[in-house]
Amino acid sequence: MATYTIMDNSTSTLPPLPTYTIKPLPSLLPYISDAHLSLALPIVAYWGVSMIFHFIDEWDLFPQYRLHTPAEVLKRNHVSRWHVLRDVVIQQIIQTVFGLGLAFVDPPSTFGKEDYDVALWAQRIRLAERAVPAVLGMVGVDAAGLAKSVGSGHAMLGSVLLGGQYPDLMQTVVSNGQAIAAPASAQWELLAAKTIYHALIPVCQFLLAICIVDTWQYFLHRAMHMNKYLYTTFHSRHHRLYVPYAYGALYNHPVEGFALDTLGTGLAYLISGMTVRQSIWFFTMSTIKTVDDHCGYAFPWDPLQHLTSNNAGYHDVHHQSWGIKTNFSQPFFTFWDGLLGTKWVGGDVSARYERARLAARKKADAEKPLTQQHETAPEILPQKAAQQAAFSQKCVLADTSAAGGRNVLVEEAAEEVKARREVRRSPRKRVMTNSGLKGFADRVGESLHGKSSGVLSVDGGRR
């Protein structure tokens, strides 16, 4: 039989609270403490999820869901992937050192008080029931009469209406070595108390922590955009990624990374009163959410992109030059952007994205060496080229109209001369090979006349 604590006379009508013994909480895993796991698991999750998106990028598995093309990643970003990886690792080292310091001053995790806390909440529920008759009386309802009318079929409801009077609910407990009768909690009270303790309180702690992180990051993030010194000194580094990708989520200046991410989540953990095991889930899910917001994909089946409106598409607008002063909220909700008028309201952005894609593609094509372009072109056998050229000349000469026949050859010869002159003036002349325009003219001349390179005249001679 459990030992209970009997309270003083003012609360003796309440169910008594059990005694408890505090014990050290064993670790979830035998080879690592919960505190160290709360530091390691977010890093493992960061790189694990990032590598999934990286392989999707490299293998181009879902191009239809890309926010940006590979050409944009290559041409619009102003930092190499190596530097991104290096800075992320530096931030994670700082994050780990801070976490170790926090774990050192944090009290050790314990257990053994759970039944006491549940019973305490059951007592609070019983105390709240005592206010029911007064509350009903304020709206003109006779609680006693109502309890009498429903009590025959719903005894528990009748007891609640009477202010938590359960005369038949008794239990035998041991207090000071003696077995005595004491009030007992109703089953629904215990169920409600367990729900509050094991579900409602943790959910409220998570929501509070989320609000703290969102508030902290919104105002600090916005300040770094509004203050020129903060932006140029710290935050501009993160915006070298105009086209974000997954493992660039924590690419920041070390000072910004500590202030924005590490310190913000640390304060959320302390203020919300989370346990270490709760922090494992909170830190890990926050990390995964941050990576997902920078993944560069709008997957319709990604649950993280549908839980809230703050997703990869929302945050990607902030990384563009035309949206950089909007969409500051991260990583969970967007209520601060909505309240303070910093949410993007420029309408559909598809046309802006399409222009960026075209510009990146043109830039990539312009920087592609001309020799490389020709090397990738399929080669045509000389015999086949000669046959094609002879057949084309025969078809042209067979045309006896005023606009056809030899007049066509005259026009083609003039165009060829003009093209050769332009090639001679072009600065790219040195990189052109026989597969270029000049080589093409030479091969056509040789195919038709069996002579060295030259431009055909009307009479078949060379100029």
C-alpha positions in Angstrom: 0.0 0.0 0.0 1.4 3.4 -1.0 2.3 6.0 1.6 0.3 9.3 1.4 0.7 12.7 2.9 -2.4 14.0 4.7 -2.7 17.7 4.4 -4.0 20.1 7.1 -7.6 20.5 8.1 -8.3 23.1 5.4 -7.6 20.6 2.6 -8.4 17.3 4.4 -11.4 16.9 2.1 -9.1 16.7 -0.9 -7.5 13.4 -2.0 -4.1 13.1 -0.3 -0.8 13.3 -2.2 1.5 10.3 -2.3 5.1 10.5 -1.1 7.9 10.1 -3.6 11.6 9.3 -3.9 13.8 11.1 -6.4 16.2 9.0 -8.4 18.7 9.8 -11.2 17.1 9.3 -14.6 18.9 6.7 -16.8 20.1 7.7 -20.2 18.0 6.9 -23.3 21.1 5.3 -24.8 23.7 3.4 -22.6 26.8 4.9 -24.3 25.8 8.6 -24.2 24.1 10.9 -21.7 20.9 12.6 -22.6 22.6 16.0 -22.4 25.2 15.0 -24.9 22.6 13.3 -27.1 20.7 16.6 -27.2 23.9 18.2 -28.7 24.8 15.3 -31.1 21.4 14.4 -32.6 20.7 17.8 -34.1 24.1 17.7 -35.9 23.4 14.2 -37.2 20.0 15.3 -38.3 21.4 18.4 -40.0 23.8 16.5 -42.2 21.6 13.5 -42.7 18.7 15.5 -44.1 21.1 17.8 -46.0 22.7 14.9 -47.7 19.3 13.6 -48.8 18.5 16.9 -50.5 22.1 17.1 -51.8 21.8 13.7 -53.6 18.4 14.8 -55.0 20.2 17.8 -56.3 23.1 15.9 -57.8 21.0 13.2 -59.4 18.3 15.8 -60.5 15.6 13.4 -59.3 12.7 15.9 -59.0 13.4 18.8 -61.3 9.7 19.7 -61.5 9.8 20.7 -57.8 12.9 22.8 -57.9 12.7 26.5 -56.9 15.9 27.2 -58.9 17.8 25.5 -61.7 21.3 24.1 -61.4 22.5 27.0 -63.5 21.2 29.4 -60.9 23.0 27.6 -58.1 26.2 27.8 -60.1 26.0 31.4 -61.4 24.0 33.4 -58.8 25.6 32.2 -55.6 28.7 34.2 -54.4 30.3 31.6 -52.2 31.7 28.1 -52.9 30.2 25.0 -51.4 33.5 24.4 -49.6 33.3 27.7 -47.8 29.7 27.0 -46.9 30.6 23.6 -45.4 33.5 25.1 -43.5 31.4 27.9 -41.9 28.6 25.5 -41.0 31.0 23.2 -39.2 32.5 26.2 -37.3 29.0 27.2 -36.2 28.2 23.7 -35.0 31.4 23.6 -33.0 30.4 26.8 -31.3 26.9 25.5 -30.7 28.3 22.3 -29.1 30.7 24.2 -26.8 27.8 26.4 -25.6 25.6 23.3 -25.1 28.3 21.6 -23.0 28.5 24.7 -20.8 24.7 24.7 -20.4 24.7 21.0 -19.6 27.4 21.6 -16.9 25.3 24.1 -15.0 21.9 22.3 -15.7 20.7 20.1 -12.8 20.8 16.4 -13.4 17.7 14.7 -14.8 15.7 12.8 -12.2 12.5 10.8 -12.0 10.1 9.4 -9.3 7.9 12.4 -8.8 5.4 11.7 -11.6 2.7 10.1 -9.5 2.9 13.0 -7.1 2.6 15.6 -9.8 -0.4 13.8 -11.4 -2.1 13.6 -7.9 -1.4 17.3 -7.4 -3.1 18.2 -10.7 -6.1 16.0 -9.6 -6.3 18.1 -6.4 -6.3 21.3 -8.5 -9.1 19.9 -10.6 -11.1 19.1 -7.5 -10.5 22.7 -6.2 -11.7 24.1 -9.6 -14.9 22.0 -9.3 -15.8 23.9 -6.1 -16.3 27.1 -8.2 -18.9 25.4 -10.5 -22.0 26.3 -8.3 -20.9 29.9 -8.0 -20.2 30.2 -11.8 -23.6 28.7 -12.7 -25.3 31.0 -10.1 -23.8 34.0 -11.9 -25.8 33.1 -15.0 -29.0 32.2 -13.1 -28.6 28.4 -13.0 -29.5 26.5 -9.8 -26.6 24.1 -9.6 -28.2 22.0 -6.8 -31.4 21.6 -8.7 -29.6 20.7 -11.9 -27.5 18.2 -10.1 -30.5 16.6 -8.6 -32.2 16.2 -12.0 -29.2 14.7 -13.7 -27.7 12.9 -10.8 -29.8 9.8 -11.1 -28.4 8.9 -14.6 -25.0 10.7 -14.4 -23.7 10.6 -10.9 -20.3 12.0 -11.7 -21.8 15.0 -13.5 -24.1 15.6 -10.5 -21.0 15.6 -8.2 -19.3 18.1 -10.4 -22.3 20.4 -10.4 -22.4 20.2 -6.6 -18.9 21.5 -6.4 -16.8 18.3 -6.5 -18.7 16.4 -3.8 -17.9 12.7 -4.0 -19.1 11.2 -0.7 -18.8 7.6 -1.9 -15.3 7.9 -3.3 -13.0 6.8 -0.4 -9.7 5.0 -0.2 -7.5 3.5 2.6 -4.1 5.1 2.9 -1.1 4.8 5.3 -0.1 8.0 7.1 2.4 8.0 9.9 2.2 4.2 10.0 -1.5 4.1 10.4 -4.2 3.0 7.9 -6.9 5.6 7.6 -9.8 6.4 5.2 -9.3 9.4 2.9 -11.1 10.9 -0.1 -10.2 9.5 -3.5 -10.0 11.1 -6.9 -12.6 10.2 -9.5 -11.4 8.3 -12.6 -12.1 11.2 -14.9 -10.1 13.6 -12.6 -7.1 11.2 -12.7 -7.4 10.9 -16.5 -7.6 14.7 -16.9 -4.7 15.1 -14.6 -2.5 12.6 -16.5 -3.5 14.3 -19.8 -2.5 17.7 -18.4 0.8 16.4 -17.0 1.9 14.1 -19.8 0.5 15.9 -22.9 -0.9 19.4 -22.3 2.1 20.8 -20.4 4.7 19.5 -22.8 2.7 20.8 -25.8 2.5 24.2 -24.1 6.2 24.1 -23.4 6.9 23.4 -27.0 4.6 26.2 -28.2 6.2 28.6 -25.8 9.6 27.6 -27.0 8.6 28.0 -30.6 7.2 31.5 -29.9 10.4 32.5 -28.1 12.6 31.3 -31.0 10.3 32.9 -33.6 10.2 36.2 -31.7 14.0 36.2 -31.0 14.9 35.4 -34.6 12.4 37.7 -36.2 13.5 40.9 -34.4 17.3 40.1 -34.5 17.0 39.0 -38.2 15.1 42.2 -39.1 17.6 44.3 -37.1 20.4 42.9 -39.2 18.7 44.0 -42.3 17.8 47.4 -41.1 21.1 48.3 -39.6 23.8 48.8 -42.2 26.7 47.9 -39.9 25.0 44.6 -38.7 24.2 43.7 -42.3 27.5 44.4 -43.9 29.5 43.0 -41.0 27.6 39.9 -40.2 24.4 39.0 -42.0 25.5 39.7 -45.6 27.5 36.5 -45.5 24.3 34.4 -45.3 22.9 36.3 -48.3 25.8 35.3 -50.5 23.5 32.3 -51.1 20.9 33.9 -53.4 19.9 30.3 -54.2 19.8 28.5 -50.9 20.5 24.8 -50.6 20.0 22.4 -47.7 23.4 22.3 -46.0 23.7 26.1 -46.4 21.0 26.6 -43.8 23.4 27.4 -41.1 25.9 29.3 -43.3 26.4 32.4 -41.2 29.0 34.6 -39.7 30.0 32.9 -36.4 28.8 35.8 -34.3 25.5 35.9 -36.1 25.2 32.1 -35.8 25.7 32.2 -32.1 23.4 35.1 -31.5 20.6 34.1 -33.8 20.4 30.3 -33.6 22.4 29.0 -30.6 21.5 31.7 -28.1 17.9 31.9 -29.2 17.2 28.2 -28.9 19.1 28.1 -25.6 16.9 30.8 -24.1 13.8 29.0 -25.4 14.9 25.8 -23.6 15.5 27.6 -20.3 12.4 29.8 -20.3 10.0 27.1 -21.3 11.2 24.8 -18.6 11.8 21.8 -20.9 13.4 18.7 -19.7 16.6 17.5 -21.4 14.7 14.8 -23.2 12.2 17.4 -24.5 15.1 19.5 -25.7 16.4 16.6 -27.7 13.2 16.7 -29.7 12.9 20.4 -29.9 16.5 21.0 -31.0 16.4 18.2 -33.5 13.1 19.3 -35.1 14.1 22.9 -35.2 17.3 21.9 -37.0 15.4 19.7 -39.5 12.9 22.6 -40.1 15.7 25.0 -40.8 17.3 22.7 -43.3 14.0 22.1 -45.0 13.4 25.8 -45.3 16.6 26.1 -47.3 16.3 22.9 -49.3 15.3 24.7 -52.6 12.4 22.4 -53.3 8.6 22.7 -53.0 7.6 19.1 -52.5 3.9 18.5 -52.3 4.4 15.5 -50.0 6.8 17.3 -47.5 4.8 17.6 -44.2 7.1 20.3 -42.9 6.1 22.5 -45.8 2.4 22.3 -45.1 2.4 22.5 -41.3 2.8 26.3 -41.5 3.1 28.8 -44.3 6.8 29.4 -43.3 8.4 26.9 -45.7 11.1 26.7 -48.4 9.1 28.9 -50.9 8.3 31.5 -48.2 11.9 31.9 -47.1 13.3 31.7 -50.6 11.6 35.0 -51.4 13.7 36.6 -48.7 16.9 35.4 -50.3 16.1 37.2 -53.6 17.2 40.7 -54.2 13.6 41.9 -54.7 12.3 40.2 -51.5 15.3 40.8 -49.2 13.4 43.3 -47.0 10.4 40.9 -46.5 9.7 37.5 -45.0 12.0 37.9 -42.0 10.1 35.2 -39.9 11.9 31.9 -39.3 11.8 29.1 -38.7 8.3 28.1 -37.6 5.5 30.6 -38.1 4.9 33.9 -39.9 2.8 35.9 -37.5 5.4 38.6 -36.9 5.6 39.3 -40.6 1.9 39.5 -40.7 1.5 41.8 -37.7 4.3 44.2 -38.6 3.7 44.4 -42.3 6.9 42.7 -43.5 5.3 39.8 -45.4 5.8 39.7 -49.1 2.7 41.2 -50.8 4.0 41.6 -54.3 1.8 38.9 -55.7 2.8 36.0 -57.9 6.6 35.6 -58.1 6.7 33.0 -60.9 7.6 35.6 -63.5 10.5 36.9 -61.4 11.8 33.4 -60.9 11.5 32.7 -64.6 13.6 35.8 -65.4 16.2 34.7 -63.0 16.4 31.2 -64.5 16.8 32.6 -68.0 19.4 35.1 -66.9 21.4 32.3 -65.2 21.2 30.1 -68.3 22.3 32.8 -70.6 25.3 33.6 -68.3 26.2 29.9 -68.2 26.0 29.7 -72.0 28.0 32.8 -72.5 30.8 31.6 -70.4 31.0 28.2 -72.1 34.1 27.9 -74.3 33.4 27.9 -78.0 35.7 25.0 -78.5 33.8 23.0 -76.0 30.6 23.7 -77.8 32.1 22.3 -81.1 33.7 19.3 -79.4 30.3 18.2 -78.2 28.8 18.5 -81.7 28.4 15.3 -83.7 31.0 14.8 -86.4 30.0 14.4 -90.1 32.0 12.0 -92.3 33.7 13.9 -95.2 32.1 11.6 -97.8 28.7 12.3 -96.4 29.4 16.0 -96.4 30.5 16.0 -100.0 27.4 14.1 -101.1 25.1 16.5 -99.3 26.9 19.5 -100.7 26.8 18.2 -104.3 23.1 17.3 -104.0 22.3 20.7 -102.6 24.2 22.5 -105.5 22.4 20.3 -108.0 19.0 21.3 -106.5 19.9 25.0 -106.5 21.1 25.0 -110.1 17.9 23.1 -111.2 15.9 26.1 -110.1 15.4 28.2 -113.2 13.3 31.0 -111.6 14.6 34.6 -111.4 15.2 34.3 -107.6 16.8 30.9 -107.8 19.6 29.0 -109.5 22.9 30.8 -109.8 21.5 33.9 -108.0 21.2 31.8 -104.8 24.9 30.8 -105.1 25.9 34.4 -105.6 24.0 35.4 -102.4 25.5 32.5 -100.4 29.0 33.4 -101.6 28.5 37.0 -100.5 27.2 35.8 -97.1 30.2 33.6 -96.7 32.6 36.4 -97.4 30.9 38.6 -94.9 31.0 35.8 -92.3 34.8 35.3 -92.8 35.5 39.0 -92.4 33.5 39.0 -89.1 35.4 36.0 -87.9 38.7 37.7 -88.6 37.7 40.7 -86.6 36.4 38.6 -83.7 38.6 38.3 -80.6 37.6 34.6 -80.4 39.4 33.9 -83.7 42.3 32.3 -81.9 40.2 29.7 -80.1 38.4 28.6 -83.2 39.4 25.3 -84.8 38.7 23.7 -88.2 35.3 22.7 -86.7 34.4 26.5 -86.7 32.9 28.7 -89.4 36.1 28.9 -91.4 36.6 25.2 -91.3 33.1 24.7 -92.4 33.6 26.9 -95.4 36.9 25.1 -96.2 35.2 21.7 -96.1 32.4 22.9 -98.4 34.9 24.3 -100.9 36.9 21.1 -100.9 33.8 18.9 -101.2 32.5 20.8 -104.2 35.8 21.3 -106.1 38.4 19.1 -104.5 40.6 22.2 -103.9 42.1 23.9 -100.9 40.1 26.2 -98.7 38.6 29.2 -100.4 35.3 31.1 -101.0 33.5 30.0 -104.1 32.9 32.7 -106.7 29.9 32.6 -109.1 31.9 30.8 -111.8 33.3 28.2 -109.4 36.7 29.8 -109.0 38.4 31.0 -105.8 38.7 34.6 -104.5 
